[in-house]
């Protein structure tokens, strides 16, 4: 199918001044054909169900008695198209970092979350100069490819890659819980988030990649197994599946032993890889963990990493292996807020440049162990305001959504999601059972966390 399309001729025929209608007809419709969709399997100006919003194209494979062009239900792929110039003659640039790219990216994310697009798994933006694929996993939308600059010598490869991803969607969303500041409840968040997601019927794997403390492993009353994660870093013949243990809970009423989630525990041999000389023995460096978990992506709905605080090989590996980074902070902890900015603006982009596929992305911060007072919150918001203020005195609009995700030009909403402070959450380590499974209020709080960010 891809070979039948003369991409060189198509690209030559589209002028630098082409308006949107030309891009649709001459590029996007052949592109849809190359993805394997027939003309009865796509529909232009698809109404998303959110006000008057319509996405330029929606597509889905037909089934017996269900022709997408006729039923216009349950789209699978959405495409938002831009021209190379506006009707007024202004250039449209979809390169990374441009205002039009940011606007179009937000547009496709809004469409993917719209009422009539709940079945859509993929979103694409393009103007036949740039093209990027986005993946939706429940509530989370992440890039699935780089934002490619289209050329004659790469267009066939780009189309092939996008088609392969759309035809073979990964099951898991990988999540790293990280802040470059200790004591903010990363491990507690991992355990309780995993427990809640599992309670909701999701298949969850937790990986403890903290070489020194291994607090998650200890808090769940687990120990390293005969086959260790440290072994897998070096020995490519070892099956990662052999490191997985079941975290089970004995319930009294009714008496039952129930599997909650799976765990790859930390192990004592990981600590030696804190030394640069030992790290050099790991083929692929910080990319090794990502490659290790690739066989597991089709077996779980969520893979969640617990890692150490400092920006070391271990935390870099977990961020590298993740689609998204969830950042716990504390409203009364100056360093946790300051360091979250470093994670968002420095560390995550550093990994994203190495991966070159648009991932990982940061999720908005949340307050952990939250017990606010009016005076403390005023101080907190004043400090966040200072983080957001640019050298010219304006607001850093790129950073704003990570601190105040509900803020807009019309309403500067300072709402930040928070998990209240509960003694039962901190003391749950003594029982070996995450508080979200045993404590009603803790359960409600972590359920709210899961819904806020993931579901």
N, C-alpha and C positions, 0 to 999 in steps of 0.2 A: 504493500500500500504506500509506504513512504517513498519507495524508489519510483513510483508512477508519477510523482509530483515533481515538476521542474522548478525546484526552488531557486536556482540561479536566475531563470527567466522571470519568476515572480518578483524577486528582490530588485532586479533591474528595472522592472516595469513600474515600481512604486517610487514616485518622486519624493524629494525631500520636503515638498510642500503639500503632500497628500493629506486630505482631510479624512475624518473618521470613516465616512461612508466608503472611501476607497480602501482603507485598511481592512474594514469588515469584509468587503466583497473579494478583494484580491489576495488578502493574506489569511484572515481568520477562517474563512470558510474552507479553503484548501487545508489549513491547519487542522480543523475539526475532522476533515476527511482522513488526514494522515493519522489522527488519533484513533481512527477506526469507527467513527460515527457516520451513519448515512444521513441523508437530508431529512428523513423522517424522525431522526433521533436528536435534532437540535431545534431550538426555537429562539428567534430574536426578540429583544425587548420583553424579557420574561419578568412579569410582575412578582416582586419578592414578598408581597404581603405586608410590607412596612410602609404605610402611607402610599405615596405615588412613586416610590422607588422602583426602578426596573433595571435589571442588569442586561448588558448588551446581548449576551447569549447564555442559554442554559442547555445542557445536554444530558442525555441518559440513554442507555441501551433499551431498545424495545423488548417487550416480552409478549407472549401469546395473548392477544386480545387487549394489549396496552401499548398503543403507539404514542410515543412521547409528544410528537407534534400535535396530536389530537387531544390527549388527556392533560398535558401540561402539568403533570404532578410528579413529585419525588425526584427533582433534579439531582444529578450526581456531580456535574462539573459546571462551574460558572466562569464566564469570561467577561472581563471589563476591558473595553477597547478605547483607545485614544488615537486621535490623528497625530500626524507629525507637526502640523500647524493648526491653529484655530481658524475659523472662517475669517476672523479679523486679521489673520496673518502672523500671530504670535507663535513662536516656536514652542512645542511641547516636548519637554525633556523628562524622560522617565528614568534617568540615571540615579543611582543611589545618592541619597542626601538632598536631592532637589525637592523643592516644595511640591511640584506636581507628582513626583514619586510618592512622597509621604501622603499626599491627599488621596491618590489612587489606591494606595495600599490600605488606607483606612476605609475607603469605599468598598473594596472587595471583602474586607473583614466584616463590615456592616451587612453586606448582602448575605454572606455565609451564615450569619446568625439570625437572619430574618425568618418570619413565621413559615413561609412557603418553601424555605430552603433548608429545613432541618435535616434532610437526607443528603445534602450536598457535602461531599468530602474534600473537594478540591476547588480552588479558585485560581484564576490566571489573569494577570494584567499584561497588556502589550500594546505597543504602537508600531509594531513591525521593525522597530529599531532596538528596543529592549523587550525582554519577556521574562516573567518570573512565575513560578508555580508556588501556591500556598496550600498547606494541608490543614484541614480542620479535624481536631480530635475532641469530640464533645464541645466544650465551650472554648477550648484553646485553639488559636490559629497561629501557625508558625510557618516560616518559609520552608519549602521543600527543595528548592534549588537556589542557586545564585540568581541575581538579577543579571541575566546574560545580555551582552551586547551582540546582536544578531549579525553574523557575517556569512558570506557564501560558504566558507570552509568549515563552519560549525553548525549551520542550521539543521542539517540532517541528524547530527549527533544530539542536538538539543531536543528535537522532536522525538527522537527515539528514547531519550532519557525520560521525558515527560510522559510519553505513552507507557513506558515500563512501570513508572511509579503509579500512574492512574490505574493500570491494569492489576498491579500487585501492591495494594496499599499496606503499609506496616500496621500492625495491630496496636503496639505499645506506644505510649507517650513516656519518655524518660525525663525524670524530674530530679534536679539537684537542689537540696535545701542548703543554702550557703549564705554566710555573711563573714566578712573578714574581721570579725570580732567575736570573741568567745562569750559564753554565758548568756546567750540570747535564746536558748531553747531549741537549737537545731535538732538535736537527737530526739527530744520529746515530741517535736513537730513531726519528724519522720515516722516515729512509732504510732502516733495517734492518727495521723493522716492515712497511713497504710491500713490501720485497723478500721477506720471509717469507710474507706473505699472498698475494702474487703467485705465489710458488713453490708454494703450496698450491692454486693454481687460481682464486684470487679475482681479480676484475678491480678494479684499484686505480688511483685518481687521487691524485696528490700536488700540493698547491698551496703554492708558496713565496710567502708574503705578508710577507716581511721586506724593507722598502724600502731599508735601508742596507747590510746585510751580504750578504743573498742567498746565505748559505753553502751551503744545500742545492743551489741551482742550480749553484754553482761546483763543489761536491764531486762532482756527477754529470757534470761537464764539459759542461754545457749553457749556452746563451746565450739572451738574449731574442730572440723571433721578430719577424717583421714586424708581426704583430698582437699587441698587448700587453695584459696584464691591466689596466694603468693606463688604456688606451683604453676598455676596457669599463666602467670605473667611471663614466665621464661620458657616453659615447655609447651610447645604448640600442639603436641599430640594429646594433651590431657583434655578431656571433654568437660567444659564448664558446668554441664548439668550435674556432674558428680560432686560439686561443691555445695549444692542447694540442700537446705534443710527445711523441714516443716515447722512453722511456729504454731503450736496447738494450745488450746485453752480448755481446762476442765471446768465445765459449768455444773452447778449443783442442782438447779431446778429448770428442766429435768436433768438428771445426771447424764452427762454426755461429754465426750472428748471431740472437740471440733477443730478442724484445720482453719486457721485464720488467713495467714499469708505465708509466702515462702521467703527464706532468708539465706543470703550468702554471708556467713559471719566473717568478722575480722579474724586474723590469726597472727601469732607471735612472730612469724618469719617476715611479715610485711615490713617490720620496723627497720630491717637492714637496708631497705630501699630508700630510706631517708638520706643515705649517703650517695653523693653524685656518682662515685665510681660504680656503685651497685646499680644505680638507675641506668647507667650506660649499657648495662647488659640486657635491658628490656627493649626488644626490637619494636620500634615505633614510638618509644617514649610515652608521653602523656596520651597519645592516640591509641595505645594498646588496649585500654579498658573498653573503649568504644567498640573496637573490633571483637573483643572477647564476648560482649553481650549480643552481638548481631544475631546469633542463632536463637536467642531468647525473645527477640522482638515480636515474633509471631505467636508466642505462647502466653503473653501477659497483656493486660490492659494498661498497667502502670508499672514502671520500674523506677524505684526511688533510691537515691544515693544519700548516704550519710558520710560526711567527710570532715577532716580536721579544719580548724579555723584558718591558719596561716596559708598564704598563697604558695603552697609547695607542690611537688609532683602529684601528691594525692588529691588535693583539692582541684588542681588543674585537670587531672584525669577525669574527675567526676563531672566538672563543668563541661569538659570536652565531650563527654559521652552523653550529654543531656540535650533534650530539645528546649527545655525551659529551666530557669533558675528561680526558685521561690526564696525570698529574702526576709527572714524574721528580723525584727528590730525591737528595741524597747524605747518607749517614749521618753523615759527618764535617763536614758543611756546615751550621752553625747557621742561616744565613739561608735556605737552601733549605727547611728544615723549617718555620721560622717563616713564610715567605712562602707555603708551601703552605696553611697555615691561612687566610691572608688570601684566597687564591684560592677556597677551599672555602666560607668563611663570608661573604665580602663580594662578591667580583667575580662569581662564578657566580650567586648570588642576584640581584645587580643586573641581569644580563642576563636571567635567568629572569623577572623582573618586567616587563621590556620586551617579551619575547616572549609572555608570557601563555599558554604551552602546556605548562608543566611542564618545559621543557628550557632549557639543557643540564643534565646531571647530572655530578657528579664521580665518577670511578672512584677506587679506593683508590690511595694513593701507592705508588711502588716506589723502591728504592734503585738508582741507576745508578752504574757504575764502582765496584763494591762490592769492597773489600778490607778486611774487618773485623779488628779485634783485640778481645779480650775487654774491655779497658779502654775502647776507643772505643765499643763497643756498649752498655756499661753507661751511659756518658755520654749516648748517643743515646736509649736507652729512658727514662732519667731525664728528659730534656728533653721527649720526647713525652708522658710522664706529666704534666708541668707544663702542656703545651698542652691536655691532656684534662681537667685538674682545674678544676672550677667554683669560683666564689667561696665556695660553702658547703662546699667540700672533697670533694664527690662527683665522679663521673665524668660527663663530658658524653656522654650516650648517643647524641646526634645526630652528634657528631663522631667517636666511637669507630670506626665501621665504615670510615672513610676512612684510618685509621692501622693498626688491628688488625682486619681484616675477618673473621678467624676466631675472634675473642674472643666469648665468651658468658658468661652468668651462672655457668654451671657450670665454665667453663674459660677463664681469661684468657690465651688463646694470643696471644703477641706476634709471631707470624710475619709478616714483611713480605717480599713478593717482591723479588728482587734480580737484577740483571745484574752478573756479576763484572767486574772490571777486566781488560781485554785490550788490550795495546799494538796489536794488529792492528786493533781496532775504530777507535781514534783515528787510526791511520795509513792507514786505507782511503781517505781523501780524496786521497791521493797517486796512487792507482791509478784513482780515479773509479768504483770498484765497491764497493757496500756489503759489509762483511765477512761478513754473513750468507749471501752467495752464494758465498764463496770459502774460508771458514775453518770447519772442522768444529765446533769448540767454540762459536764465535760463532753459527753456524747453530742449534745446539742451544739456546743461551741465548735467542735471539729467537723461536725456535719455542715455547719455554716461556712467553715473554711473551705471545705471541699466544694460546696456549691458556689462560693464566691469566685474561686479561681479555676475550677476544673469542670464542673458538671452543668 
